[in-house]
Amino acid sequence: MNLNKIRVEELFKAFLKEDCYFNDVSSEIIPEDSVTSANIISKSNGYIAGLEEIKILFGLLDIQVFLSKKDGEAIKSGDNILKLKGNTRNILLCERIALNLLINMSSITTTTKEFINIIRNSGKKIILSCTRKTLPGLRIFQKKAVYLGGGDTHRFSLDDMVLLKDTHLRYYMGNIENLLKKIRNKVSYSKKIEIEIEKVEDILVAAKNGADIIMCDNMSPENVKKAIYLLNQSNLRKNKNILVEVSGGITLDNISDYLDSEPDIISIGDLTSFPAMKVDLSLRFE
């Protein structure tokens, strides 16, 4: 998954301005022409992510980056991740942004892989996906981190597909049939239509009225199983190629409870907003 370099550069320039709008007063004691080398070291086990983006960040200030690892590769505490060479002040200017991004992306990738391993070990073929629960300005990085961990990126923005939530349904007084008919007449044929349901029996209403994807939202494992059983018994899932997504409150501790009912997708907002597995990194000058 290659991110748009121009877009990445724009974001990094904004990050640099936020962190240092005028000048780094702490680095005034360092000569302007000082050149040095530094290493980013792993302080924990996990998987590294964000290396290609970090090369772009340091490249903006003419700092050379020599990678010892590849994106998505396993790392151990004490591993050298990359080496930097360039102007000392410029390395310090990028240090915190680089570490913050690498730590966040690597924690997301590591957490995603942990979920993926549980799914694979179960023998089920179920897609693991993130959501739009990302920090402003970091979405493309956080979603790439999920991708590097083997997960699906879901929607990047509201333009990608239709996702009808409980807020949309309330506006239509809970009438799923009416809501789906209205949206089908509003959007292009090229857009998938997904709808959230909270009641078991609503899965059939959504399936019969044009939903391409049905999300069982915040349902217990037992109710997810009941809903998918109803859909399978009706043959609508197979005949209309309907996908079933499960979301809400799914963790490393309880994901196995949701796998038995065999949804097509399990989406987890915490993959990007609160990754369970933490990766720690540090920058050290030589």
Phi and psi restraints in degrees (value plus and minus 20) as a CYANA .aco file:
   2 ASN   PHI    -118.0   -78.0
   2 ASN   PSI     102.4   142.4
   3 LEU   PHI    -101.6   -61.6
   3 LEU   PSI     132.9   172.9
   4 ASN   PHI     -83.8   -43.8
   4 ASN   PSI      94.4   134.4
   5 LYS   PHI     -80.3   -40.3
   5 LYS   PSI     -59.1   -19.1
   6 ILE   PHI     -82.6   -42.6
   6 ILE   PSI     -63.4   -23.4
   7 ARG   PHI     -84.3   -44.3
   7 ARG   PSI     -62.1   -22.1
   8 VAL   PHI     -83.3   -43.3
   8 VAL   PSI     -63.6   -23.6
   9 GLU   PHI     -81.4   -41.4
   9 GLU   PSI     -60.7   -20.7
  10 GLU   PHI     -80.2   -40.2
  10 GLU   PSI     -64.1   -24.1
  11 LEU   PHI     -84.7   -44.7
  11 LEU   PSI     -63.4   -23.4
  12 PHE   PHI     -85.7   -45.7
  12 PHE   PSI     -56.7   -16.7
  13 LYS   PHI     -83.0   -43.0
  13 LYS   PSI     -59.4   -19.4
  14 ALA   PHI     -86.6   -46.6
  14 ALA   PSI     -60.0   -20.0
  15 PHE   PHI     -83.6   -43.6
  15 PHE   PSI     -62.0   -22.0
  16 LEU   PHI     -84.9   -44.9
  16 LEU   PSI     -59.1   -19.1
  17 LYS   PHI     -86.0   -46.0
  17 LYS   PSI     -58.3   -18.3
  18 GLU   PHI     -83.9   -43.9
  18 GLU   PSI     -59.8   -19.8
  19 ASP   PHI    -103.0   -63.0
  19 ASP   PSI     -45.4    -5.4
  20 CYS   PHI    -171.9  -131.9
  20 CYS   PSI      67.7   107.7
  21 TYR   PHI     -93.6   -53.6
  21 TYR   PSI     -55.3   -15.3
  22 PHE   PHI    -135.4   -95.4
  22 PHE   PSI     -89.3   -49.3
  23 ASN   PHI    -175.4  -135.4
  23 ASN   PSI     136.4   176.4
  24 ASP   PHI    -104.8   -64.8
  24 ASP   PSI      78.0   118.0
  25 VAL   PHI     -86.5   -46.5
  25 VAL   PSI     -46.4    -6.4
  26 SER   PHI     -89.2   -49.2
  26 SER   PSI     -45.6    -5.6
  27 SER   PHI    -115.5   -75.5
  27 SER   PSI     -12.5    27.5
  28 GLU   PHI     -82.2   -42.2
  28 GLU   PSI     -43.4    -3.4
  29 ILE   PHI     -96.7   -56.7
  29 ILE   PSI     -31.1     8.9
  30 ILE   PHI    -115.7   -75.7
  30 ILE   PSI     109.8   149.8
  31 PRO   PHI     -75.1   -35.1
  31 PRO   PSI     121.7   161.7
  32 GLU   PHI     -80.6   -40.6
  32 GLU   PSI     -51.7   -11.7
  33 ASP   PHI    -115.3   -75.3
  33 ASP   PSI      -9.8    30.2
  34 SER   PHI     -86.3   -46.3
  34 SER   PSI     111.2   151.2
  35 VAL   PHI    -141.0  -101.0
  35 VAL   PSI     117.6   157.6
  36 THR   PHI    -170.5  -130.5
  36 THR   PSI     155.3   195.3
  37 SER   PHI    -139.7   -99.7
  37 SER   PSI     130.7   170.7
  38 ALA   PHI    -167.4  -127.4
  38 ALA   PSI     138.8   178.8
  39 ASN   PHI    -145.7  -105.7
  39 ASN   PSI     125.4   165.4
  40 ILE   PHI    -122.1   -82.1
  40 ILE   PSI     102.9   142.9
  41 ILE   PHI    -134.4   -94.4
  41 ILE   PSI     123.6   163.6
  42 SER   PHI    -101.8   -61.8
  42 SER   PSI     116.3   156.3
  43 LYS   PHI    -131.0   -91.0
  43 LYS   PSI     -10.9    29.1
  44 SER   PHI    -176.9  -136.9
  44 SER   PSI     150.6   190.6
  45 ASN   PHI    -107.2   -67.2
  45 ASN   PSI     138.0   178.0
  46 GLY   PHI     135.8   175.8
  46 GLY   PSI    -165.7  -125.7
  47 TYR   PHI    -153.1  -113.1
  47 TYR   PSI     118.4   158.4
  48 ILE   PHI    -110.9   -70.9
  48 ILE   PSI     123.8   163.8
  49 ALA   PHI    -170.5  -130.5
  49 ALA   PSI     126.7   166.7
  50 GLY   PHI      83.4   123.4
  50 GLY   PSI     -11.8    28.2
  51 LEU   PHI     -86.2   -46.2
  51 LEU   PSI     -62.3   -22.3
  52 GLU   PHI     -83.9   -43.9
  52 GLU   PSI     -55.6   -15.6
  53 GLU   PHI     -91.0   -51.0
  53 GLU   PSI     -57.7   -17.7
  54 ILE   PHI     -85.0   -45.0
  54 ILE   PSI     -54.3   -14.3
  55 LYS   PHI     -80.5   -40.5
  55 LYS   PSI     -58.5   -18.5
  56 ILE   PHI     -87.6   -47.6
  56 ILE   PSI     -63.1   -23.1
  57 LEU   PHI     -78.7   -38.7
  57 LEU   PSI     -75.3   -35.3
  58 PHE   PHI     -87.0   -47.0
  58 PHE   PSI     -49.2    -9.2
  59 GLY   PHI     -83.8   -43.8
  59 GLY   PSI     -47.5    -7.5
  60 LEU   PHI     -81.1   -41.1
  60 LEU   PSI     -45.4    -5.4
  61 LEU   PHI    -136.4   -96.4
  61 LEU   PSI       5.2    45.2
  62 ASP   PHI      38.6    78.6
  62 ASP   PSI      16.9    56.9
  63 ILE   PHI    -120.0   -80.0
  63 ILE   PSI     107.9   147.9
  64 GLN   PHI     -95.9   -55.9
  64 GLN   PSI     120.3   160.3
  65 VAL   PHI    -144.2  -104.2
  65 VAL   PSI     105.6   145.6
  66 PHE   PHI    -137.5   -97.5
  66 PHE   PSI      89.3   129.3
  67 LEU   PHI    -103.1   -63.1
  67 LEU   PSI     116.2   156.2
  68 SER   PHI    -122.9   -82.9
  68 SER   PSI     -33.2     6.8
  69 LYS   PHI    -150.1  -110.1
  69 LYS   PSI     146.7   186.7
  70 LYS   PHI    -133.4   -93.4
  70 LYS   PSI     133.1   173.1
  71 ASP   PHI     -76.1   -36.1
  71 ASP   PSI     111.8   151.8
  72 GLY   PHI      68.9   108.9
  72 GLY   PSI     -22.8    17.2
  73 GLU   PHI    -102.0   -62.0
  73 GLU   PSI     126.5   166.5
  74 ALA   PHI     -87.9   -47.9
  74 ALA   PSI     123.0   163.0
  75 ILE   PHI    -151.3  -111.3
  75 ILE   PSI     135.6   175.6
  76 LYS   PHI    -143.2  -103.2
  76 LYS   PSI     137.4   177.4
  77 SER   PHI     -76.8   -36.8
  77 SER   PSI     109.7   149.7
  78 GLY   PHI      78.9   118.9
  78 GLY   PSI     -32.1     7.9
  79 ASP   PHI     -86.7   -46.7
  79 ASP   PSI     121.9   161.9
  80 ASN   PHI    -105.0   -65.0
  80 ASN   PSI     103.0   143.0
  81 ILE   PHI    -109.9   -69.9
  81 ILE   PSI     -64.6   -24.6
  82 LEU   PHI    -181.0  -141.0
  82 LEU   PSI     141.8   181.8
  83 LYS   PHI    -139.8   -99.8
  83 LYS   PSI     121.7   161.7
  84 LEU   PHI    -136.6   -96.6
  84 LEU   PSI     126.3   166.3
  85 LYS   PHI    -164.4  -124.4
  85 LYS   PSI     105.1   145.1
  86 GLY   PHI     145.9   185.9
  86 GLY   PSI    -185.3  -145.3
  87 ASN   PHI     -79.8   -39.8
  87 ASN   PSI     110.0   150.0
  88 THR   PHI     -81.1   -41.1
  88 THR   PSI     -64.7   -24.7
  89 ARG   PHI     -82.2   -42.2
  89 ARG   PSI     -59.2   -19.2
  90 ASN   PHI     -89.1   -49.1
  90 ASN   PSI     -56.5   -16.5
  91 ILE   PHI     -82.1   -42.1
  91 ILE   PSI     -64.4   -24.4
  92 LEU   PHI     -84.8   -44.8
  92 LEU   PSI     -52.7   -12.7
  93 LEU   PHI     -85.2   -45.2
  93 LEU   PSI     -55.2   -15.2
  94 CYS   PHI    -112.6   -72.6
  94 CYS   PSI     -34.0     6.0
  95 GLU   PHI     -72.4   -32.4
  95 GLU   PSI     -76.6   -36.6
  96 ARG   PHI     -87.6   -47.6
  96 ARG   PSI     -58.8   -18.8
  97 ILE   PHI     -83.2   -43.2
  97 ILE   PSI     -63.8   -23.8
  98 ALA   PHI     -82.5   -42.5
  98 ALA   PSI     -68.4   -28.4
  99 LEU   PHI     -85.7   -45.7
  99 LEU   PSI     -62.9   -22.9
 100 ASN   PHI     -78.9   -38.9
 100 ASN   PSI     -64.7   -24.7
 101 LEU   PHI     -89.6   -49.6
 101 LEU   PSI     -64.6   -24.6
 102 LEU   PHI     -81.8   -41.8
 102 LEU   PSI     -63.2   -23.2
 103 ILE   PHI     -84.5   -44.5
 103 ILE   PSI     -65.4   -25.4
 104 ASN   PHI     -85.1   -45.1
 104 ASN   PSI     -68.4   -28.4
 105 MET   PHI     -85.2   -45.2
 105 MET   PSI     -60.8   -20.8
 106 SER   PHI     -87.7   -47.7
 106 SER   PSI     -56.2   -16.2
 107 SER   PHI     -85.2   -45.2
 107 SER   PSI     -59.1   -19.1
 108 ILE   PHI     -86.5   -46.5
 108 ILE   PSI     -67.1   -27.1
 109 THR   PHI     -80.8   -40.8
 109 THR   PSI     -63.7   -23.7
 110 THR   PHI     -84.2   -44.2
 110 THR   PSI     -62.2   -22.2
 111 THR   PHI     -85.6   -45.6
 111 THR   PSI     -62.4   -22.4
 112 THR   PHI     -79.5   -39.5
 112 THR   PSI     -65.3   -25.3
 113 LYS   PHI     -82.1   -42.1
 113 LYS   PSI     -54.2   -14.2
 114 GLU   PHI     -84.1   -44.1
 114 GLU   PSI     -63.9   -23.9
 115 PHE   PHI     -85.0   -45.0
 115 PHE   PSI     -64.7   -24.7
 116 ILE   PHI     -79.5   -39.5
 116 ILE   PSI     -60.0   -20.0
 117 ASN   PHI     -83.1   -43.1
 117 ASN   PSI     -58.1   -18.1
 118 ILE   PHI     -84.3   -44.3
 118 ILE   PSI     -63.3   -23.3
 119 ILE   PHI     -84.2   -44.2
 119 ILE   PSI     -66.1   -26.1
 120 ARG   PHI     -83.2   -43.2
 120 ARG   PSI     -61.7   -21.7
 121 ASN   PHI     -86.3   -46.3
 121 ASN   PSI     -41.7    -1.7
 122 SER   PHI     -98.4   -58.4
 122 SER   PSI     -37.3     2.7
 123 GLY   PHI      63.4   103.4
 123 GLY   PSI     -17.2    22.8
 124 LYS   PHI    -107.5   -67.5
 124 LYS   PSI     127.2   167.2
 125 LYS   PHI    -122.8   -82.8
 125 LYS   PSI      64.4   104.4
 126 ILE   PHI    -145.9  -105.9
 126 ILE   PSI     114.3   154.3
 127 ILE   PHI     -98.1   -58.1
 127 ILE   PSI     113.5   153.5
 128 LEU   PHI    -120.7   -80.7
 128 LEU   PSI     109.9   149.9
 129 SER   PHI    -151.9  -111.9
 129 SER   PSI     132.5   172.5
 130 CYS   PHI    -112.2   -72.2
 130 CYS   PSI    -188.2  -148.2
 131 THR   PHI    -154.9  -114.9
 131 THR   PSI    -184.0  -144.0
 132 ARG   PHI    -109.8   -69.8
 132 ARG   PSI      -6.6    33.4
 133 LYS   PHI    -100.6   -60.6
 133 LYS   PSI      53.4    93.4
 134 THR   PHI    -144.7  -104.7
 134 THR   PSI     139.1   179.1
 135 LEU   PHI     -97.4   -57.4
 135 LEU   PSI     118.8   158.8
 136 PRO   PHI     -73.8   -33.8
 136 PRO   PSI     112.1   152.1
 137 GLY   PHI      69.5   109.5
 137 GLY   PSI     -36.3     3.7
 138 LEU   PHI    -131.4   -91.4
 138 LEU   PSI     -17.7    22.3
 139 ARG   PHI     -75.8   -35.8
 139 ARG   PSI     -67.4   -27.4
 140 ILE   PHI     -84.8   -44.8
 140 ILE   PSI     -52.3   -12.3
 141 PHE   PHI     -94.9   -54.9
 141 PHE   PSI     -64.4   -24.4
 142 GLN   PHI     -87.6   -47.6
 142 GLN   PSI     -58.0   -18.0
 143 LYS   PHI     -91.2   -51.2
 143 LYS   PSI     -54.7   -14.7
 144 LYS   PHI     -84.0   -44.0
 144 LYS   PSI     -56.3   -16.3
 145 ALA   PHI     -82.4   -42.4
 145 ALA   PSI     -58.4   -18.4
 146 VAL   PHI     -83.3   -43.3
 146 VAL   PSI     -65.1   -25.1
 147 TYR   PHI     -78.5   -38.5
 147 TYR   PSI     -63.2   -23.2
 148 LEU   PHI     -85.0   -45.0
 148 LEU   PSI     -45.5    -5.5
 149 GLY   PHI    -105.1   -65.1
 149 GLY   PSI     -21.8    18.2
 150 GLY   PHI      78.3   118.3
 150 GLY   PSI     -14.1    25.9
 151 GLY   PHI    -113.5   -73.5
 151 GLY   PSI     153.7   193.7
 152 ASP   PHI    -118.8   -78.8
 152 ASP   PSI     126.7   166.7
 153 THR   PHI    -104.0   -64.0
 153 THR   PSI     -32.2     7.8
 154 HIS   PHI      35.7    75.7
 154 HIS   PSI    -167.7  -127.7
 155 ARG   PHI     -97.3   -57.3
 155 ARG   PSI     116.3   156.3
 156 PHE   PHI    -105.1   -65.1
 156 PHE   PSI     -48.3    -8.3
 157 SER   PHI    -175.7  -135.7
 157 SER   PSI     154.5   194.5
 158 LEU   PHI     -86.3   -46.3
 158 LEU   PSI     -35.2     4.8
 159 ASP   PHI     -97.9   -57.9
 159 ASP   PSI     -41.1    -1.1
 160 ASP   PHI     -86.4   -46.4
 160 ASP   PSI     -64.7   -24.7
 161 MET   PHI    -180.4  -140.4
 161 MET   PSI     150.1   190.1
 162 VAL   PHI    -106.3   -66.3
 162 VAL   PSI     111.2   151.2
 163 LEU   PHI    -154.2  -114.2
 163 LEU   PSI      84.9   124.9
 164 LEU   PHI    -109.5   -69.5
 164 LEU   PSI      99.8   139.8
 165 LYS   PHI    -125.0   -85.0
 165 LYS   PSI    -198.8  -158.8
 166 ASP   PHI     -81.4   -41.4
 166 ASP   PSI     -48.0    -8.0
 167 THR   PHI     -86.3   -46.3
 167 THR   PSI     -60.7   -20.7
 168 HIS   PHI     -85.7   -45.7
 168 HIS   PSI     -61.2   -21.2
 169 LEU   PHI     -86.5   -46.5
 169 LEU   PSI     -55.8   -15.8
 170 ARG   PHI     -82.4   -42.4
 170 ARG   PSI     -56.7   -16.7
 171 TYR   PHI     -83.4   -43.4
 171 TYR   PSI     -47.8    -7.8
 172 TYR   PHI    -122.7   -82.7
 172 TYR   PSI       5.8    45.8
 173 MET   PHI      34.8    74.8
 173 MET   PSI      12.8    52.8
 174 GLY   PHI      57.2    97.2
 174 GLY   PSI     -11.5    28.5
 175 ASN   PHI    -106.4   -66.4
 175 ASN   PSI      74.8   114.8
 176 ILE   PHI     -83.0   -43.0
 176 ILE   PSI     -62.8   -22.8
 177 GLU   PHI     -79.4   -39.4
 177 GLU   PSI     -67.5   -27.5
 178 ASN   PHI     -85.1   -45.1
 178 ASN   PSI     -62.5   -22.5
 179 LEU   PHI     -81.0   -41.0
 179 LEU   PSI     -65.4   -25.4
 180 LEU   PHI     -87.3   -47.3
 180 LEU   PSI     -58.0   -18.0
 181 LYS   PHI     -85.0   -45.0
 181 LYS   PSI     -61.3   -21.3
 182 LYS   PHI     -83.3   -43.3
 182 LYS   PSI     -66.0   -26.0
 183 ILE   PHI     -91.2   -51.2
 183 ILE   PSI     -52.4   -12.4
 184 ARG   PHI     -82.5   -42.5
 184 ARG   PSI     -54.1   -14.1
 185 ASN   PHI    -100.7   -60.7
 185 ASN   PSI     -31.6     8.4
 186 LYS   PHI    -117.3   -77.3
 186 LYS   PSI     -52.0   -12.0
 187 VAL   PHI    -129.0   -89.0
 187 VAL   PSI     143.0   183.0
 188 SER   PHI     -84.9   -44.9
 188 SER   PSI     133.0   173.0
 189 TYR   PHI     -79.7   -39.7
 189 TYR   PSI     -41.8    -1.8
 190 SER   PHI     -97.7   -57.7
 190 SER   PSI     -30.0    10.0
 191 LYS   PHI    -117.1   -77.1
 191 LYS   PSI     107.1   147.1
 192 LYS   PHI     -89.3   -49.3
 192 LYS   PSI     129.3   169.3
 193 ILE   PHI    -138.6   -98.6
 193 ILE   PSI     100.2   140.2
 194 GLU   PHI    -136.8   -96.8
 194 GLU   PSI     126.0   166.0
 195 ILE   PHI    -156.3  -116.3
 195 ILE   PSI     120.5   160.5
 196 GLU   PHI    -105.5   -65.5
 196 GLU   PSI     120.4   160.4
 197 ILE   PHI    -149.5  -109.5
 197 ILE   PSI     131.6   171.6
 198 GLU   PHI    -140.7  -100.7
 198 GLU   PSI     -30.0    10.0
 199 LYS   PHI    -133.0   -93.0
 199 LYS   PSI     119.6   159.6
 200 VAL   PHI     -74.9   -34.9
 200 VAL   PSI     -68.5   -28.5
 201 GLU   PHI     -87.9   -47.9
 201 GLU   PSI     -39.1     0.9
 202 ASP   PHI     -91.1   -51.1
 202 ASP   PSI     -33.0     7.0
 203 ILE   PHI     -85.0   -45.0
 203 ILE   PSI     -53.9   -13.9
 204 LEU   PHI     -93.7   -53.7
 204 LEU   PSI     -57.5   -17.5
 205 VAL   PHI     -82.7   -42.7
 205 VAL   PSI     -64.6   -24.6
 206 ALA   PHI     -85.4   -45.4
 206 ALA   PSI     -60.8   -20.8
 207 ALA   PHI     -85.6   -45.6
 207 ALA   PSI     -58.0   -18.0
 208 LYS   PHI     -96.2   -56.2
 208 LYS   PSI     -34.7     5.3
 209 ASN   PHI    -138.0   -98.0
 209 ASN   PSI       6.9    46.9
 210 GLY   PHI      80.2   120.2
 210 GLY   PSI     -11.5    28.5
 211 ALA   PHI     -92.3   -52.3
 211 ALA   PSI     112.5   152.5
 212 ASP   PHI    -104.6   -64.6
 212 ASP   PSI     -53.5   -13.5
 213 ILE   PHI    -154.2  -114.2
 213 ILE   PSI     115.3   155.3
 214 ILE   PHI    -139.3   -99.3
 214 ILE   PSI     103.3   143.3
 215 MET   PHI    -120.4   -80.4
 215 MET   PSI     100.8   140.8
 216 CYS   PHI    -104.0   -64.0
 216 CYS   PSI      82.7   122.7
 217 ASP   PHI    -119.0   -79.0
 217 ASP   PSI     107.0   147.0
 218 ASN   PHI      33.8    73.8
 218 ASN   PSI      15.8    55.8
 219 MET   PHI    -114.1   -74.1
 219 MET   PSI     131.2   171.2
 220 SER   PHI     -89.6   -49.6
 220 SER   PSI     138.9   178.9
 221 PRO   PHI     -75.8   -35.8
 221 PRO   PSI     -56.0   -16.0
 222 GLU   PHI     -85.0   -45.0
 222 GLU   PSI     -63.4   -23.4
 223 ASN   PHI     -92.3   -52.3
 223 ASN   PSI     -52.5   -12.5
 224 VAL   PHI     -81.1   -41.1
 224 VAL   PSI     -64.2   -24.2
 225 LYS   PHI     -81.8   -41.8
 225 LYS   PSI     -61.8   -21.8
 226 LYS   PHI     -84.4   -44.4
 226 LYS   PSI     -63.6   -23.6
 227 ALA   PHI     -84.2   -44.2
 227 ALA   PSI     -66.3   -26.3
 228 ILE   PHI     -87.1   -47.1
 228 ILE   PSI     -55.2   -15.2
 229 TYR   PHI     -81.4   -41.4
 229 TYR   PSI     -64.9   -24.9
 230 LEU   PHI     -78.9   -38.9
 230 LEU   PSI     -65.0   -25.0
 231 LEU   PHI     -85.5   -45.5
 231 LEU   PSI     -61.6   -21.6
 232 ASN   PHI     -85.2   -45.2
 232 ASN   PSI     -59.5   -19.5
 233 GLN   PHI     -85.1   -45.1
 233 GLN   PSI     -50.1   -10.1
 234 SER   PHI     -99.9   -59.9
 234 SER   PSI     -34.0     6.0
 235 ASN   PHI      48.9    88.9
 235 ASN   PSI     -15.9    24.1
 236 LEU   PHI     -88.2   -48.2
 236 LEU   PSI     -54.7   -14.7
 237 ARG   PHI     -81.2   -41.2
 237 ARG   PSI     -63.3   -23.3
 238 LYS   PHI     -97.6   -57.6
 238 LYS   PSI     -66.3   -26.3
 239 ASN   PHI     -89.3   -49.3
 239 ASN   PSI     -51.8   -11.8
 240 LYS   PHI    -128.0   -88.0
 240 LYS   PSI     -12.4    27.6
 241 ASN   PHI      33.3    73.3
 241 ASN   PSI      24.2    64.2
 242 ILE   PHI    -103.0   -63.0
 242 ILE   PSI     114.4   154.4
 243 LEU   PHI    -117.5   -77.5
 243 LEU   PSI     124.9   164.9
 244 VAL   PHI    -134.0   -94.0
 244 VAL   PSI     105.3   145.3
 245 GLU   PHI    -132.9   -92.9
 245 GLU   PSI     122.0   162.0
 246 VAL   PHI    -139.3   -99.3
 246 VAL   PSI     114.0   154.0
 247 SER   PHI    -170.9  -130.9
 247 SER   PSI     137.4   177.4
 248 GLY   PHI      86.2   126.2
 248 GLY   PSI      88.3   128.3
 249 GLY   PHI      51.7    91.7
 249 GLY   PSI       0.3    40.3
 250 ILE   PHI    -110.9   -70.9
 250 ILE   PSI     108.3   148.3
 251 THR   PHI    -148.1  -108.1
 251 THR   PSI     155.7   195.7
 252 LEU   PHI     -81.7   -41.7
 252 LEU   PSI     -49.2    -9.2
 253 ASP   PHI     -97.9   -57.9
 253 ASP   PSI     -49.2    -9.2
 254 ASN   PHI    -138.0   -98.0
 254 ASN   PSI     -18.9    21.1
 255 ILE   PHI     -80.3   -40.3
 255 ILE   PSI     -53.4   -13.4
 256 SER   PHI     -80.4   -40.4
 256 SER   PSI     -50.7   -10.7
 257 ASP   PHI     -86.6   -46.6
 257 ASP   PSI     -44.8    -4.8
 258 TYR   PHI    -112.2   -72.2
 258 TYR   PSI     -35.6     4.4
 259 LEU   PHI     -92.7   -52.7
 259 LEU   PSI     -50.1   -10.1
 260 ASP   PHI     -80.2   -40.2
 260 ASP   PSI     -53.7   -13.7
 261 SER   PHI     -99.6   -59.6
 261 SER   PSI     -27.9    12.1
 262 GLU   PHI      35.6    75.6
 262 GLU   PSI      41.0    81.0
 263 PRO   PHI     -90.1   -50.1
 263 PRO   PSI     148.1   188.1
 264 ASP   PHI    -101.1   -61.1
 264 ASP   PSI     -52.9   -12.9
 265 ILE   PHI    -158.4  -118.4
 265 ILE   PSI     119.8   159.8
 266 ILE   PHI    -139.8   -99.8
 266 ILE   PSI     100.9   140.9
 267 SER   PHI    -131.6   -91.6
 267 SER   PSI     119.9   159.9
 268 ILE   PHI    -154.5  -114.5
 268 ILE   PSI      94.2   134.2
 269 GLY   PHI     -86.1   -46.1
 269 GLY   PSI     -51.9   -11.9
 270 ASP   PHI     -88.3   -48.3
 270 ASP   PSI     -34.2     5.8
 271 LEU   PHI     -74.5   -34.5
 271 LEU   PSI     -60.3   -20.3
 272 THR   PHI    -123.9   -83.9
 272 THR   PSI     -51.2   -11.2
 273 SER   PHI    -106.1   -66.1
 273 SER   PSI     -56.6   -16.6
 274 PHE   PHI    -162.8  -122.8
 274 PHE   PSI      48.3    88.3
 275 PRO   PHI     -78.8   -38.8
 275 PRO   PSI     112.1   152.1
 276 ALA   PHI     -93.3   -53.3
 276 ALA   PSI     -50.7   -10.7
 277 MET   PHI    -118.6   -78.6
 277 MET   PSI     105.6   145.6
 278 LYS   PHI    -123.9   -83.9
 278 LYS   PSI     116.5   156.5
 279 VAL   PHI    -135.8   -95.8
 279 VAL   PSI     113.3   153.3
 280 ASP   PHI    -136.4   -96.4
 280 ASP   PSI     117.3   157.3
 281 LEU   PHI    -155.2  -115.2
 281 LEU   PSI     138.5   178.5
 282 SER   PHI    -164.7  -124.7
 282 SER   PSI     126.4   166.4
 283 LEU   PHI    -123.0   -83.0
 283 LEU   PSI     110.0   150.0
 284 ARG   PHI    -150.4  -110.4
 284 ARG   PSI     109.9   149.9
 285 PHE   PHI     -98.0   -58.0
 285 PHE   PSI     127.1   167.1
